[in-house]
């Protein structure tokens, strides 16, 4: 028989940080869960690691926008999402590939549609995939060609710890 906990609110705190709270309605909050969202408002010029200009949030301070890297604070499965628009001209077949500690991984690959003569920019390509990381490993994305962005921030990279 399952026991029922009947309190207004419970929580667990470690070193002054609340890791888990359950309120009287049964909602579970995990305010210290690693999570981030970075964006880019300018297009990239060619192939290479994707970097970002803005960090919308970074719970745990685990990202470096100037290198485009997320460092896993703990071992686990992370949900990673990337979205972008391909180039405005040319016949590129853009590939976005994930790297763990500078080694290419098949855990995260995306190929958005390329631009063509009838469309100014390729459609927004996006992928959300689970990525397994060990504590301290760095995860980043690399493109084999240019990506388009403007003040709408078409280039986005976000992630959070699943468990």
Secondary structure, 3 states (H helix, E strand, C coil): CCCCCCCCEEEEEECCEEEEEEECCCCEECCCCCEEEEEECCCCCCCEECCCCEEEEEECCCEECCCCEEECCCCEEEEEEEEEECCCCCCCCCCEEEEECCEEEEEEEECCCCCECCECCCCCEEEEEEEEECCCCEEEEEECCCCECCCCCCEEEEEEECC
